[in-house]
Amino acid sequence: MKRVGVLSLLGDFAAHAEALRRAGAEPALVRDREELRSLDGLVIPGGESTTMLKLLRYDGLLDDLTEFGRRKPVFGTCAGAILMAQRVSNPEQESLALMDMDVERNSYGRQIDSRVAVLKTEPDFESRTAAGELEAVFIRAPRIRRLGPGAKILARFEGDPVLVEQGRHLAATFHPELTRDLRVHELFLEKL
């Protein structure tokens, strides 16, 4: 059984841990660098990306996460996707730069504009998971503004990429942990 960490500084890390457990992995809550050593992969959940950066700096985890992502798979959702981006705007901020993409924070609107939507999945997602609609929960979601040539789009919302992969990494601008559908977590587990 693969052991997957969930960064547990803020956000709904418990829902990610439960989704990973249901998908067949052993979840581990991660709050310090020692807990990174025994993991096969890591999930960076949603939350507030600037606060998460401050906590990562305070706990001395920023460089450790970057190094972990150079060696092992990382899956970022919402704020986690922001932290994985090469460039962040609205406003500009530091990131882990694990994926060749530019992300705009809070691009779909304020908290009141949060929504549940049905995504258009791409053939590459459908060929690797059970076909069908993919429900997604967007909460003050970021928008992927640019993808590098090594990235693949797996799902779209209103024409924009919202689920992408690049090599061993996966990023979603929505919250798959808030639905019963395990396909996105299972897709990440295939990368371990």
Secondary structure, DSSP 8 states (H G I E B T S, - for coil): --EEEEE-SSSSHHHHHHHHHHTT-EEEEE-SGGGGTT-SEEEE--S-HHHHHHHHHHTT-HHHHHHHHHHS-EEEETHHHHHHEEEEETTT------EEEEEETTTT-SGGG-EEEEEEE-HHHHHHS--S-EEEEESS--EEEEE-TT-EEEEEETTEEEEEEETTEEEESS-GGGSS--HHHHHHHTT-
